[in-house]
Amino acid sequence: MRRDSKLSSVLHLLLHMAHSDRPLTSDELAGFLHTNPVLVRRTLAGLRERGYVGSGKGHGGGWVVTADLREVTLRDIYEAVGAPTVFAMGNRVEEPTCLVERVVNQSLASAFDDAEALLISRFADVTLAELSERFNAQYAQHAQHRGAHHDHHPEPD
């Protein structure tokens, strides 16, 4: 089963936008993810509705972060992208007639629910500003090590 990478992708785009000195076009943002600009626009439209990003048309237009990074958490973004399913595992049969399978389903469901609740609560403890600070620290370290360049994607060692 393919993993849902929407949260990771949106966080990637938000950090690029936060560290840009100008609006970024859908084409530019799509290039960071190696995807289609239409998918970027659809995804960011949902974030625009919540006030996290804004967009302008025409020459010099593009996407910008409009929210205070200190006020937006990973949980906020997780919810904005539709709260994707955290775990790919699930029950073999949802409505089993076998009593053994019912007990298995109940036990797994309880464990999955607890684990998902813990993960989502941890998302609420991390702001976009913290991600930005981590990027800044790693970028500074990378620039010292490799010599300054403008790419936010460090070259592999």
MDTraj code that builds the backbone (N, CA, C; nanometers):
import mdtraj as md
import numpy as np

residues = "MET ARG ARG ASP SER LYS LEU SER SER VAL LEU HIS LEU LEU LEU HIS MET ALA HIS SER ASP ARG PRO LEU THR SER ASP GLU LEU ALA GLY PHE LEU HIS THR ASN PRO VAL LEU VAL ARG ARG THR LEU ALA GLY LEU ARG GLU ARG GLY TYR VAL GLY SER GLY LYS GLY HIS GLY GLY GLY TRP VAL VAL THR ALA ASP LEU ARG GLU VAL THR LEU ARG ASP ILE TYR GLU ALA VAL GLY ALA PRO THR VAL PHE ALA MET GLY ASN ARG VAL GLU GLU PRO THR CYS LEU VAL GLU ARG VAL VAL ASN GLN SER LEU ALA SER ALA PHE ASP ASP ALA GLU ALA LEU LEU ILE SER ARG PHE ALA ASP VAL THR LEU ALA GLU LEU SER GLU ARG PHE ASN ALA GLN TYR ALA GLN HIS ALA GLN HIS ARG GLY ALA HIS HIS ASP HIS HIS PRO GLU PRO ASP".split()
xyz = np.array([
    [0.0843, -0.1181, 0.0000],
    [0.0000, 0.0000, 0.0000],
    [0.0893, 0.1251, 0.0000],
    [0.0564, 0.2176, -0.0830],
    [0.1330, 0.3415, -0.0952],
    [0.1027, 0.4336, 0.0235],
    [0.2053, 0.4957, 0.0755],
    [0.1887, 0.5869, 0.1881],
    [0.1336, 0.7206, 0.1418],
    [0.0524, 0.7823, 0.2263],
    [-0.0022, 0.9145, 0.1980],
    [0.1033, 1.0172, 0.2382],
    [0.1536, 1.0913, 0.1417],
    [0.2610, 1.1873, 0.1691],
    [0.2128, 1.3325, 0.1629],
    [0.0817, 1.3532, 0.1654],
    [0.0284, 1.4890, 0.1506],
    [0.0780, 1.5821, 0.2617],
    [0.0776, 1.5362, 0.3875],
    [0.1229, 1.6211, 0.4979],
    [0.2688, 1.6593, 0.4791],
    [0.3514, 1.5622, 0.4498],
    [0.4935, 1.5876, 0.4284],
    [0.5140, 1.6848, 0.3121],
    [0.4412, 1.6640, 0.2045],
    [0.4536, 1.7502, 0.0867],
    [0.4140, 1.8941, 0.1169],
    [0.3031, 1.9117, 0.1877],
    [0.2562, 2.0469, 0.2192],
    [0.3542, 2.1167, 0.3122],
    [0.4073, 2.0448, 0.4108],
    [0.5057, 2.1050, 0.5006],
    [0.6294, 2.1470, 0.4226],
    [0.6712, 2.0632, 0.3275],
    [0.7853, 2.0954, 0.2409],
    [0.7597, 2.2270, 0.1678],
    [0.6421, 2.2394, 0.1070],
    [0.6086, 2.3614, 0.0326],
    [0.6020, 2.4832, 0.1246],
    [0.5409, 2.4669, 0.2410],
    [0.5277, 2.5792, 0.3330],
    [0.6641, 2.6325, 0.3764],
    [0.7586, 2.5437, 0.4004],
    [0.8916, 2.5898, 0.4407],
    [0.9634, 2.6597, 0.3259],
    [0.9479, 2.6077, 0.2039],
    [1.0066, 2.6788, 0.0891],
    [0.9463, 2.8183, 0.0773],
    [0.8153, 2.8284, 0.0926],
    [0.7485, 2.9581, 0.0825],
    [0.7936, 3.0501, 0.1952],
    [0.8060, 2.9968, 0.3160],
    [0.8461, 3.0783, 0.4311],
    [0.9873, 3.1323, 0.4166],
    [1.0719, 3.0605, 0.3426],
    [1.2118, 3.1020, 0.3282],
    [1.2395, 3.1728, 0.1962],
    [1.1351, 3.2024, 0.1231],
    [1.1517, 3.2742, -0.0028],
    [1.1291, 3.4231, 0.0201],
    [1.2038, 3.5031, -0.0499],
    [1.1877, 3.6478, -0.0372],
    [1.0857, 3.7027, -0.1369],
    [1.0161, 3.6127, -0.2044],
    [0.9152, 3.6546, -0.3017],
    [0.8089, 3.5450, -0.3123],
    [0.6929, 3.5768, -0.3701],
    [0.5924, 3.4723, -0.3918],
    [0.6468, 3.3649, -0.4865],
    [0.6065, 3.2411, -0.4637],
    [0.6484, 3.1296, -0.5489],
    [0.5296, 3.0815, -0.6308],
    [0.5518, 3.0606, -0.7591],
    [0.4441, 3.0158, -0.8473],
    [0.4131, 2.8684, -0.8230],
    [0.2975, 2.8271, -0.8687],
    [0.2596, 2.6863, -0.8594],
    [0.3596, 2.5981, -0.9337],
    [0.4101, 2.6477, -1.0461],
    [0.5107, 2.5723, -1.1217],
    [0.6379, 2.5526, -1.0401],
    [0.6830, 2.6590, -0.9739],
    [0.8037, 2.6480, -0.8913],
    [0.7822, 2.5515, -0.7759],
    [0.6684, 2.5644, -0.7094],
    [0.6387, 2.4759, -0.5969],
    [0.6250, 2.3313, -0.6425],
    [0.5621, 2.3111, -0.7570],
    [0.5487, 2.1754, -0.8106],
    [0.6858, 2.1151, -0.8399],
    [0.7805, 2.1987, -0.8816],
    [0.9152, 2.1510, -0.9078],
    [0.9833, 2.0955, -0.7837],
    [0.9548, 2.1542, -0.6667],
    [1.0135, 2.1038, -0.5428],
    [0.9659, 1.9623, -0.5122],
    [0.8439, 1.9310, -0.5550],
    [0.7841, 1.8005, -0.5249],
    [0.7845, 1.7057, -0.6444],
    [0.8307, 1.7541, -0.7591],
    [0.8275, 1.6740, -0.8821],
    [0.6844, 1.6266, -0.9094],
    [0.5931, 1.7225, -0.9084],
    [0.4530, 1.6915, -0.9303],
    [0.3914, 1.7947, -1.0233],
    [0.2620, 1.7871, -1.0405],
    [0.1872, 1.8743, -1.1305],
    [0.1433, 2.0023, -1.0579],
    [0.1590, 2.1195, -1.1211],
    [0.1162, 2.2456, -1.0587],
    [-0.0320, 2.2479, -1.0210],
    [-0.1158, 2.1751, -1.0953],
    [-0.2585, 2.1708, -1.0632],
    [-0.2793, 2.1074, -0.9250],
    [-0.2035, 2.0030, -0.8939],
    [-0.2144, 1.9400, -0.7619],
    [-0.1704, 2.0365, -0.6522],
    [-0.0674, 2.1133, -0.6794],
    [-0.0203, 2.2128, -0.5822],
    [-0.1299, 2.3162, -0.5577],
    [-0.1895, 2.3672, -0.6639],
    [-0.2948, 2.4689, -0.6498],
    [-0.4138, 2.4147, -0.5711],
    [-0.4552, 2.2907, -0.6010],
    [-0.5688, 2.2302, -0.5291],
    [-0.5387, 2.2176, -0.3801],
    [-0.4204, 2.1706, -0.3496],
    [-0.3826, 2.1503, -0.2101],
    [-0.3712, 2.2830, -0.1364],
    [-0.3051, 2.3797, -0.1986],
    [-0.2866, 2.5085, -0.1328],
    [-0.4169, 2.5879, -0.1224],
    [-0.5120, 2.5606, -0.2094],
    [-0.6414, 2.6283, -0.2011],
    [-0.7077, 2.6003, -0.0665],
    [-0.6959, 2.4772, -0.0185],
    [-0.7509, 2.4425, 0.1126],
    [-0.6810, 2.5164, 0.2258],
    [-0.5510, 2.5366, 0.2107],
    [-0.4757, 2.6115, 0.3120],
    [-0.5097, 2.7609, 0.3056],
    [-0.5380, 2.8088, 0.1850],
    [-0.5767, 2.9496, 0.1685],
    [-0.7095, 2.9757, 0.2401],
    [-0.8031, 2.8809, 0.2303],
    [-0.9333, 2.8964, 0.2963],
    [-0.9184, 2.9098, 0.4479],
    [-0.8159, 2.8489, 0.5032],
    [-0.7915, 2.8561, 0.6478],
    [-0.7020, 2.9733, 0.6865],
    [-0.6562, 3.0490, 0.5869],
    [-0.5756, 3.1668, 0.6154],
    [-0.4278, 3.1402, 0.6359],
    [-0.3806, 3.0223, 0.5986],
    [-0.2389, 2.9893, 0.6168],
    [-0.1520, 3.0409, 0.5026],
    [-0.2097, 3.0460, 0.3823],
    [-0.1365, 3.0944, 0.2654],
    [-0.2266, 3.1885, 0.1861],
    [-0.1632, 3.2667, 0.0997],
    [-0.2361, 3.3533, 0.0094],
    [-0.1737, 3.3442, -0.1283],
    [-0.2460, 3.3882, -0.2272],
    [-0.1924, 3.3828, -0.3631],
    [-0.2293, 3.5091, -0.4380],
    [-0.1401, 3.5463, -0.5297],
    [-0.1639, 3.6605, -0.6151],
    [-0.1471, 3.6196, -0.7602],
    [-0.2207, 3.6838, -0.8481],
    [-0.2135, 3.6517, -0.9910],
    [-0.1260, 3.7525, -1.0634],
    [-0.0904, 3.7158, -1.1841],
    [-0.0177, 3.8078, -1.2698],
    [0.1308, 3.8114, -1.2419],
    [0.1962, 3.9095, -1.3071],
    [0.3410, 3.9248, -1.2932],
    [0.3769, 3.9501, -1.1469],
    [0.4689, 3.8731, -1.0945],
    [0.5089, 3.8868, -0.9544],
    [0.4159, 3.8149, -0.8589],
    [0.3145, 3.7470, -0.9126],
    [0.2198, 3.6744, -0.8280],
    [0.2741, 3.5392, -0.7875],
    [0.2001, 3.4734, -0.7072],
    [0.2386, 3.3405, -0.6601],
    [0.1867, 3.3182, -0.5193],
    [0.2369, 3.2157, -0.4570],
    [0.1926, 3.1746, -0.3239],
    [0.2869, 3.2266, -0.2161],
    [0.2284, 3.2701, -0.1047],
    [0.3047, 3.3154, 0.0112],
    [0.2390, 3.2617, 0.1384],
    [0.3189, 3.2473, 0.2423],
    [0.2653, 3.2114, 0.3733],
    [0.2088, 3.3394, 0.4347],
    [0.0849, 3.3344, 0.4802],
    [0.0214, 3.4518, 0.5401],
    [0.0031, 3.4365, 0.6905],
    [0.0171, 3.3151, 0.7408],
    [-0.0017, 3.2901, 0.8839],
    [0.1292, 3.3113, 0.9595],
    [0.1173, 3.3373, 1.0867],
    [0.2328, 3.3451, 1.1755],
    [0.2800, 3.2023, 1.2014],
    [0.4017, 3.1707, 1.1620],
    [0.4534, 3.0343, 1.1754],
    [0.4533, 2.9869, 1.3204],
    [0.4588, 3.0799, 1.4147],
    [0.4581, 3.0424, 1.5564],
    [0.3202, 2.9983, 1.6026],
    [0.2179, 3.0301, 1.5222],
    [0.0801, 2.9996, 1.5607],
    [0.0232, 2.8763, 1.4911],
    [0.0927, 2.8244, 1.3921],
    [0.0413, 2.7119, 1.3143],
    [0.1198, 2.5861, 1.3514],
    [0.0465, 2.4820, 1.3887],
    [0.1097, 2.3566, 1.4295],
    [0.0996, 2.2517, 1.3192],
    [0.1758, 2.1465, 1.3363],
    [0.1646, 2.0342, 1.2425],
    [0.0228, 1.9786, 1.2441],
    [-0.0411, 1.9799, 1.3601],
    [-0.1795, 1.9316, 1.3674],
    [-0.2724, 2.0184, 1.2830],
    [-0.2518, 2.1500, 1.2858],
    [-0.3338, 2.2393, 1.2027],
    [-0.3219, 2.2011, 1.0552],
    [-0.1999, 2.1776, 1.0112],
    [-0.1782, 2.1432, 0.8706],
    [-0.2322, 2.0035, 0.8417],
    [-0.2118, 1.9111, 0.9338],
    [-0.2661, 1.7747, 0.9205],
    [-0.4172, 1.7814, 0.8988],
    [-0.4852, 1.8614, 0.9781],
    [-0.6303, 1.8748, 0.9637],
    [-0.6668, 1.9463, 0.8337],
    [-0.5865, 2.0443, 0.7950],
    [-0.6139, 2.1202, 0.6723],
    [-0.6018, 2.0343, 0.5474],
    [-0.5169, 1.9319, 0.5511],
    [-0.5028, 1.8441, 0.4340],
    [-0.5969, 1.7243, 0.4415],
    [-0.6929, 1.7295, 0.5327],
    [-0.7961, 1.6274, 0.5368],
    [-0.7741, 1.5171, 0.6383],
    [-0.6826, 1.5366, 0.7334],
    [-0.6554, 1.4376, 0.8373],
    [-0.6408, 1.2976, 0.7783],
    [-0.5383, 1.2777, 0.6933],
    [-0.5230, 1.1465, 0.6311],
    [-0.5034, 1.0357, 0.7343],
    [-0.5424, 0.9162, 0.6960],
    [-0.5266, 0.8004, 0.7827],
    [-0.3808, 0.7847, 0.8205],
    [-0.3576, 0.7674, 0.9489],
    [-0.2205, 0.7589, 0.9978],
    [-0.1611, 0.6208, 0.9719],
    [-0.2389, 0.5181, 0.9950],
    [-0.1878, 0.3818, 0.9807],
    [-0.2503, 0.3112, 0.8610],
    [-0.1689, 0.2349, 0.7909],
    [-0.2180, 0.1588, 0.6764],
    [-0.2738, 0.0232, 0.7200],
    [-0.2433, -0.0166, 0.8425],
    [-0.2943, -0.1458, 0.8906],
    [-0.4414, -0.1337, 0.9256],
    [-0.5111, -0.2454, 0.9167],
    [-0.6519, -0.2469, 0.9516],
    [-0.6992, -0.3895, 0.9740],
    [-0.8246, -0.4018, 1.0018],
    [-0.8819, -0.5338, 1.0272],
    [-0.9112, -0.6059, 0.8960],
    [-0.8971, -0.7382, 0.9028],
    [-0.9210, -0.8224, 0.7853],
    [-1.0661, -0.8111, 0.7406],
    [-1.1575, -0.8161, 0.8370],
    [-1.3012, -0.8054, 0.8110],
    [-1.3564, -0.7043, 0.9112],
    [-1.4303, -0.6064, 0.8636],
    [-1.4796, -0.5016, 0.9534],
    [-1.5938, -0.5470, 1.0435],
    [-1.6814, -0.6310, 0.9951],
    [-1.7964, -0.6803, 1.0734],
    [-1.7889, -0.8326, 1.0814],
    [-1.6961, -0.8868, 1.1608],
    [-1.6789, -1.0321, 1.1637],
    [-1.7924, -1.1035, 1.2381],
    [-1.8212, -1.2228, 1.1930],
    [-1.9168, -1.3085, 1.2641],
    [-1.8427, -1.3992, 1.3620],
    [-1.7142, -1.4211, 1.3393],
    [-1.6328, -1.5048, 1.4267],
    [-1.5987, -1.4278, 1.5549],
    [-1.6250, -1.4872, 1.6704],
    [-1.5978, -1.4215, 1.7982],
    [-1.4486, -1.3959, 1.8194],
    [-1.3650, -1.4861, 1.7728],
    [-1.2208, -1.4670, 1.7851],
    [-1.1789, -1.3420, 1.7080],
    [-1.2285, -1.3299, 1.5862],
    [-1.1926, -1.2145, 1.5045],
    [-1.2466, -1.0850, 1.5642],
    [-1.3627, -1.0908, 1.6288],
    [-1.4161, -0.9718, 1.6959],
    [-1.3212, -0.9240, 1.8058],
    [-1.2706, -1.0187, 1.8840],
    [-1.1778, -0.9840, 1.9920],
    [-1.0494, -0.9252, 1.9338],
    [-0.9994, -0.9862, 1.8268],
    [-0.8792, -0.9341, 1.7598],
    [-0.9055, -0.7925, 1.7104],
    [-1.0164, -0.7707, 1.6434],
    [-1.0513, -0.6382, 1.5909],
    [-1.0600, -0.5342, 1.7029],
    [-1.1247, -0.5703, 1.8139],
    [-1.1396, -0.4762, 1.9250],
    [-1.0032, -0.4382, 1.9823],
    [-0.9168, -0.5368, 1.9980],
    [-0.7839, -0.5111, 2.0540],
    [-0.7012, -0.4240, 1.9607],
    [-0.7011, -0.4573, 1.8330],
    [-0.6254, -0.3776, 1.7364],
    [-0.6809, -0.2364, 1.7264],
    [-0.8122, -0.2241, 1.7205],
    [-0.8738, -0.0919, 1.7078],
    [-0.8354, -0.0041, 1.8266],
    [-0.8366, -0.0598, 1.9434],
    [-0.8007, 0.0157, 2.0633],
    [-0.6555, 0.0626, 2.0560],
    [-0.5660, -0.0279, 2.0186],
    [-0.4239, 0.0076, 2.0083],
    [-0.4016, 0.1121, 1.8989],
    [-0.4646, 0.0947, 1.7839],
    [-0.4504, 0.1909, 1.6742],
    [-0.5028, 0.3283, 1.7157],
    [-0.6179, 0.3296, 1.7806],
    [-0.6769, 0.4571, 1.8232],
    [-0.5854, 0.5294, 1.9227],
    [-0.5300, 0.4540, 2.0178],
    [-0.4395, 0.5141, 2.1171],
    [-0.3138, 0.5705, 2.0499],
    [-0.2560, 0.4927, 1.9594],
    [-0.1335, 0.5363, 1.8913],
    [-0.1600, 0.6586, 1.8039],
    [-0.2719, 0.6580, 1.7327],
    [-0.3062, 0.7711, 1.6474],
    [-0.3306, 0.8967, 1.7306],
    [-0.4003, 0.8830, 1.8428],
    [-0.4269, 0.9975, 1.9297],
    [-0.2960, 1.0563, 1.9829],
    [-0.2012, 0.9707, 2.0200],
    [-0.0720, 1.0180, 2.0694],
    [0.0027, 1.0945, 1.9604],
    [0.0070, 1.0384, 1.8405],
    [0.0771, 1.1031, 1.7299],
    [0.0153, 1.2395, 1.6984],
    [-0.1148, 1.2447, 1.6885],
    [-0.1821, 1.3703, 1.6542],
    [-0.1634, 1.4731, 1.7661],
    [-0.1620, 1.4280, 1.8910],
    [-0.1379, 1.5234, 2.0000],
    [0.0048, 1.5768, 1.9929],
    [0.0998, 1.4944, 1.9491],
    [0.2383, 1.5413, 1.9325],
    [0.2467, 1.6433, 1.8192],
    [0.1669, 1.6231, 1.7134],
    [0.1626, 1.7211, 1.6049],
    [0.1260, 1.8591, 1.6594],
    [0.0387, 1.8633, 1.7583],
    [-0.0059, 1.9909, 1.8144],
    [0.1054, 2.0614, 1.8915],
    [0.2105, 1.9886, 1.9268],
    [0.3211, 2.0459, 2.0036],
    [0.4315, 2.1053, 1.9168],
    [0.4212, 2.0901, 1.7855],
    [0.5272, 2.1374, 1.6953],
    [0.4700, 2.2445, 1.6032],
    [0.5323, 2.3620, 1.6043],
    [0.4873, 2.4710, 1.5175],
    [0.5706, 2.4752, 1.3895],
    [0.5171, 2.5442, 1.2908],
    [0.5930, 2.5646, 1.1675],
    [0.7181, 2.6469, 1.1946],
    [0.7133, 2.7341, 1.2926],
    [0.8319, 2.8127, 1.3287],
    [0.9446, 2.7205, 1.3756],
    [0.9109, 2.6151, 1.4499],
    [1.0136, 2.5207, 1.4947],
    [1.0758, 2.4481, 1.3758],
    [0.9931, 2.4090, 1.2790],
    [1.0477, 2.3455, 1.1583],
    [1.1387, 2.4425, 1.0852],
    [1.0974, 2.5678, 1.0769],
    [1.1770, 2.6694, 1.0098],
    [1.3110, 2.6892, 1.0809],
    [1.3082, 2.6910, 1.2132],
    [1.4321, 2.7057, 1.2906],
    [1.5259, 2.5875, 1.2676],
    [1.4703, 2.4673, 1.2636],
    [1.5525, 2.3476, 1.2366],
    [1.6143, 2.3547, 1.0982],
    [1.5337, 2.4006, 1.0010],
    [1.5884, 2.4158, 0.8660],
    [1.7030, 2.5167, 0.8676],
    [1.6811, 2.6311, 0.9306],
    [1.7851, 2.7344, 0.9351],
    [1.9140, 2.6809, 0.9948],
    [1.9035, 2.6068, 1.1025],
    [2.0233, 2.5514, 1.1673],
    [2.0942, 2.4526, 1.0752],
    [2.0178, 2.3647, 1.0120],
    [2.0795, 2.2663, 0.9229],
    [2.1364, 2.3315, 0.7980],
    [2.0677, 2.4333, 0.7486],
    [2.1165, 2.5021, 0.6292],
    [2.2470, 2.5750, 0.6597],
    [2.2540, 2.6397, 0.7751],
    [2.3766, 2.7102, 0.8143],
    [2.4922, 2.6118, 0.8284],
    [2.4632, 2.4974, 0.8887],
    [2.5666, 2.3949, 0.9051],
    [2.6104, 2.3415, 0.7684],
    [2.5145, 2.3188, 0.6819],
    [2.5436, 2.2702, 0.5470],
    [2.6264, 2.3725, 0.4692],
    [2.5887, 2.4996, 0.4790],
    [2.6598, 2.6054, 0.4065],
    [2.8044, 2.6156, 0.4544],
    [2.8269, 2.6007, 0.5826],
    [2.9633, 2.6025, 0.6353],
    [3.0435, 2.4849, 0.5828],
    [2.9773, 2.3701, 0.5766],
    [3.0444, 2.2479, 0.5349],
    [3.0742, 2.2456, 0.3850],
    [2.9800, 2.2903, 0.3050],
    [2.9907, 2.2809, 0.1589],
    [3.0247, 2.4117, 0.0900],
    [3.0166, 2.5213, 0.1627],
    [3.0277, 2.6517, 0.0971],
    [2.8875, 2.6970, 0.0622],
    [2.8604, 2.8225, 0.0776],
    [2.7243, 2.8735, 0.0582],
    [2.6777, 2.8550, -0.0858],
    [2.5555, 2.8118, -0.0996],
    [2.4852, 2.8079, -0.2281],
    [2.3374, 2.8239, -0.1991],
    [2.2576, 2.8441, -0.3014],
    [2.1178, 2.8806, -0.2813],
    [2.0217, 2.7633, -0.2806],
    [2.0683, 2.6442, -0.2986],
    [1.9796, 2.5284, -0.3055],
    [1.9379, 2.4850, -0.1658],
    [1.8101, 2.4688, -0.1428],
    [1.7595, 2.4222, -0.0139],
    [1.7662, 2.2705, -0.0053],
    [1.8086, 2.2062, -0.1109],
    [1.8207, 2.0608, -0.1125],
    [1.9696, 2.0261, -0.1124],
    [2.0282, 1.9994, 0.0044],
    [2.1711, 1.9681, 0.0075],
    [2.2044, 1.8474, -0.0793],
    [2.3212, 1.8532, -0.1372],
    [2.3668, 1.7430, -0.2191],
    [2.3998, 1.6244, -0.1302],
    [2.3769, 1.5019, -0.1802],
    [2.4093, 1.3854, -0.0994],
    [2.5591, 1.3752, -0.0785],
    [2.5988, 1.3230, 0.0365],
    [2.7422, 1.3041, 0.0650],
    [2.8004, 1.1904, -0.0145],
])
top = md.Topology()
chain = top.add_chain()
for i, resn in enumerate(residues, 1):
    res = top.add_residue(resn, chain, resSeq=i)
    for name in ("N", "CA", "C"):
        top.add_atom(name, md.element.get_by_symbol(name[0]), res)
traj = md.Trajectory(xyz[None], top)
